[in-house]
Amino acid sequence: MSFTLCTSGAITQKAGIGVSTSGALSGGLLAEYSDQAEGFLSATTRYDWVGNYAKIGANFKPMLADAASSLAGAQLVAFDMSGYVGRGYANDIINVLHDKATRIIRDLNDDKTRTAMGAT
């Protein structure tokens, strides 16, 4: 299941410049955050995006990648905030990532969007 919707590089990129080196270089941690994000997307939209990934149109896969990497990136920021300018800055990154994911989830729950994506 890990890294079906997004890559480990996308997760660390979303976490920003202050990301913890130990977190960003931990394959196991990134895989866990990827699994959690993929599971969360499937649960909140009631559709198995990972299992049905091949059915999704190529133009819509980046949307899934954006949502999954945003969710996992927020987890990576929260893992260790010591490398950021301050906790407030780290929390701002988390808030931006959660907002992105929330907007995409809203779209993924729309029947017309799902039909266009091939998720029928």
C-alpha positions as CSV (number, residue, x, y, z in Angstrom):
1,M,0.0,0.0,0.0
2,S,2.8,2.4,0.8
3,F,3.6,5.1,-1.8
4,T,0.8,4.2,-4.3
5,L,-0.7,7.7,-4.3
6,C,2.5,9.7,-3.6
7,T,6.2,9.4,-3.3
8,S,8.4,9.8,-0.2
9,G,10.1,12.7,-2.0
10,A,6.7,14.5,-2.3
11,I,6.1,14.0,1.4
12,T,9.4,15.5,2.5
13,Q,9.0,18.4,0.0
14,K,5.7,19.2,1.5
15,A,7.2,19.3,5.0
16,G,9.5,22.1,3.9
17,I,13.0,23.2,4.5
18,G,13.0,22.8,8.3
19,V,12.0,19.1,8.1
20,S,13.8,16.7,10.5
21,T,16.6,14.9,8.8
22,S,16.0,11.8,10.8
23,G,12.3,11.8,9.8
24,A,12.9,12.6,6.2
25,L,15.5,9.8,5.9
26,S,13.5,7.2,7.7
27,G,11.9,5.0,5.0
28,G,9.8,3.2,7.6
29,L,8.4,6.4,9.0
30,L,7.6,7.8,5.6
31,A,6.0,4.5,4.6
32,E,3.8,4.6,7.7
33,Y,2.7,8.2,7.1
34,S,2.0,7.3,3.5
35,D,-0.1,4.3,4.6
36,Q,-2.0,6.5,7.0
37,A,-2.7,9.1,4.4
38,E,-3.9,6.6,1.8
39,G,-6.1,4.9,4.4
40,F,-7.5,8.2,5.6
41,L,-8.3,9.3,2.0
42,S,-10.1,6.0,1.3
43,A,-12.0,6.1,4.6
44,T,-13.2,9.7,4.4
45,T,-14.2,9.4,0.8
46,R,-15.5,5.8,1.1
47,Y,-13.6,4.7,-2.0
48,D,-10.5,2.6,-2.3
49,W,-8.2,4.9,-4.2
50,V,-5.2,2.6,-3.7
51,G,-7.0,-0.6,-4.9
52,N,-8.6,1.2,-7.8
53,Y,-5.6,3.4,-8.7
54,A,-5.2,1.9,-12.2
55,K,-8.8,3.0,-13.1
56,I,-8.1,6.6,-12.3
57,G,-7.4,8.9,-15.3
58,A,-3.9,10.2,-15.6
59,N,-4.9,13.8,-15.3
60,F,-6.5,13.1,-11.9
61,K,-3.7,11.2,-10.3
62,P,-1.8,14.3,-9.3
63,M,-4.8,15.4,-7.3
64,L,-4.6,12.2,-5.2
65,A,-0.8,12.6,-4.9
66,D,-1.3,16.2,-3.6
67,A,-3.8,15.1,-1.0
68,A,-1.8,12.1,0.2
69,S,1.5,14.0,0.3
70,S,-0.1,16.9,2.1
71,L,-1.5,14.6,4.8
72,A,1.7,12.7,5.2
73,G,3.8,15.9,5.1
74,A,1.8,17.4,7.9
75,Q,2.6,14.3,10.0
76,L,6.3,14.6,9.2
77,V,6.3,18.3,10.3
78,A,4.6,17.3,13.6
79,F,7.1,14.5,14.1
80,D,9.9,17.0,15.0
81,M,9.4,20.7,14.8
82,S,12.8,21.6,16.1
83,G,14.3,22.4,12.6
84,Y,11.7,25.1,11.8
85,V,12.1,28.8,12.6
86,G,9.5,28.3,15.4
87,R,6.6,26.2,16.4
88,G,4.2,28.8,14.9
89,Y,5.9,28.5,11.5
90,A,5.7,24.7,11.7
91,N,2.0,24.9,12.7
92,D,1.4,27.2,9.7
93,I,2.8,24.6,7.4
94,I,0.6,21.9,9.0
95,N,-2.4,24.2,8.6
96,V,-1.7,24.9,4.9
97,L,-1.2,21.2,4.2
98,H,-4.4,20.2,6.0
99,D,-6.4,22.9,4.1
100,K,-5.1,21.6,0.8
101,A,-6.0,18.0,1.8
102,T,-9.5,19.1,3.0
103,R,-10.3,20.9,-0.2
104,I,-9.2,17.9,-2.3
105,I,-11.3,15.5,-0.1
106,R,-14.3,17.7,-0.6
107,D,-13.8,17.3,-4.4
108,L,-13.2,13.6,-4.1
109,N,-16.6,13.2,-2.4
110,D,-18.4,14.9,-5.3
111,D,-20.0,12.3,-7.6
112,K,-19.3,14.3,-10.8
113,T,-15.7,14.5,-10.0
114,R,-15.5,10.8,-9.3
115,T,-17.2,10.0,-12.6
116,A,-14.7,12.3,-14.5
117,M,-11.8,10.5,-12.6
118,G,-13.0,7.1,-13.6
119,A,-13.9,6.1,-10.1
120,T,-17.4,4.8,-10.8
